[in-house]
């Protein structure tokens, strides 16, 4: 007997990871309720919906964290994936495009670097 597949929900095509990601290399901090001390990370890329973090040892999947980019913004979200020394942060609330552009203009990695 073969299992019958259910149709996928319409919202499944709205994969926010497809949003434009911009290369970065900026020092930041994460903080969790489990680890209240700030832990240093690097933001490797950023978008309005999430970012890629470089963090020694990674972070537990599903962990709720606060990411702070000093002097710019703090954003909360969940660790969507973690592998080796990298983790993907899915923001609880999207960053406005103007905020992302400000971060990029002040800290973007340039092709000539």
Residue pairs with C-beta under 8 A, 6 or more apart in sequence:
16 47
16 49
16 50
16 90
17 49
17 50
17 88
19 47
19 48
19 49
19 50
20 47
21 45
21 46
21 47
21 52
22 45
22 46
22 47
22 100
22 104
22 108
23 44
23 45
23 108
23 109
24 43
24 44
24 45
24 46
24 51
24 103
24 104
24 107
24 108
24 109
25 42
25 43
25 44
25 107
25 109
26 42
26 43
26 69
26 103
26 107
27 40
27 41
27 42
27 70
28 40
28 41
28 42
28 43
28 53
28 67
28 68
28 69
28 70
29 38
29 39
29 40
29 41
29 67
29 68
29 70
30 38
30 39
30 41
30 53
30 55
30 59
30 65
30 66
30 67
30 68
31 37
31 38
31 39
31 65
31 66
31 68
32 63
32 64
32 65
32 66
33 64
34 63
38 68
39 55
41 53
41 54
41 55
41 67
42 53
42 54
42 55
43 51
43 52
43 53
43 67
43 69
44 51
44 52
44 53
44 54
44 86
45 51
45 52
46 52
46 100
46 103
46 104
47 100
48 91
48 94
48 95
48 96
48 97
48 100
49 90
49 91
49 94
49 95
50 77
50 80
50 88
50 89
50 90
50 91
51 67
51 88
51 89
51 91
52 86
52 87
52 88
52 89
53 59
53 67
53 86
53 87
53 88
53 89
54 85
54 86
55 85
55 86
55 87
56 85
57 85
58 82
58 83
58 84
58 85
58 86
58 87
59 65
59 79
59 82
59 87
60 79
60 82
61 79
61 80
61 81
61 82
62 78
62 79
63 78
63 79
64 76
64 77
64 78
64 92
65 76
65 77
65 78
65 79
65 89
66 74
66 75
66 76
67 74
67 75
67 76
67 77
67 89
68 74
69 103
72 99
72 102
72 103
72 106
73 95
73 99
73 103
75 89
75 91
75 92
75 93
75 95
76 91
76 92
76 93
77 89
77 90
77 91
77 92
78 89
78 90
78 92
79 87
79 88
79 89
79 90
80 88
80 89
80 90
81 87
81 88
82 88
